[in-house]
């Protein structure tokens, strides 16, 4: 009877105290903290991966625009000597003009023998 009801009430209160006690709250907070830490690490890794991909893309664009990359595709930079002016048109040189030609690997001097307009 009465003893059983009191015992049941005590057990209920004890159970409530256990669930409301600091150990349970500490365990729950620790669990949440661990989840936040894992999410932060995953987010940081994703952000770094995205930034790395952007960097590689931009490096590829810069490399394609680089004068050295252009030389690697078979083009050359021709300078008139002795003033080192870069030649863009055949009309900027005359026969016998000394020029220096820069290619992907090295450079060499040459002399204009004949000029072709277009």
C-alpha positions, 0 to 999 in steps of 0.5 A: 500500500502506502509503503509501495507508493512512497517507494515508487515516489522515491524511485521517481525522484531519484531517477529525476535527480540522476537525469538532472544531475551535473554528470548527465549535463556534462555528458550531454554538453561534452557530446555536443562539444565533440559534434561541434569540433567534428563539424568545425574540422570538416568545414575547415577541410572543405574550405581549405580544399576549395581555396586550394582548387581556386589557387590551382585554377588561378595558377593555371590561368597565370601560367597560360598568360606567362610570356615563358608559356608563350615561348614554350608553345613555339613563339619567340621574342625578337629585340632589335640591337643595340636598343633592345626594342621588341619588334612587333612589325617587319617594318621596324627593322631594315636589312642587315639589322642585328636582332636577338631572338629569345626562345623557350630555352635560350636566345641567339643573335641574328641578322635580318636578311630579307623583309616580307611585308605581310 
